[in-house]
Amino acid sequence: MVRQALSLAGAGVIAAAGIGALGLVLPVIGAGLSALAALVSPVGIALRPS
């Protein structure tokens, strides 16, 4: 019983750490994709200094 509770608590901690890591990584990926889209889109090409 105690071992099962400890394993569930450990799984919860690992899941929370994974969600936290995703919370850090996803905005970086989103910013990179939006920067690439701005470079490729016609508006981005018009605004980009040549």
N, C-alpha and C positions, 0 to 999 in steps of 0.2 A: 504494500500500500504506500509506504513512504517512498520507495524507489520509483514507483509509478508517478507519484506527485512530483518528485524531483526531476524526472525525465520530461514531464509535461512543462514544468517551469523552465527547464533548459531549452526546450523547443520554442517556448514563447519568447525567451530572450533572443534566440537566434533569429526568429521571425521578425522581431522588432528591429534587430540590427540590420537585417536585410532590407526592411522597408525604409529605414533611415538612410542606408547607402543608396537606395533608388532615389530617395528624395534629394540627395546631393548630385547624383549622376544625371538624372533626367533633365534638369534645367540647363546643364552644360551641353547636352546633346541637342536640346531644343534651340539653344542660342546658336550653335554651330550650323544646324540645318537652316535656321532663318537667315543667317549670314550668307550661306550658299545660295539660298533662294533669292536673296536680294541681289547677289552678283549676277544671277542667270536671268532674272526677270527683266522685261523691258524698262520698267521704272528704275530698277537698280542700275541698269546700263546707262540710262539717261542721267542719273544722279551721280554716278561714279566719275570722279575727275580723270580726264585722260591726259 
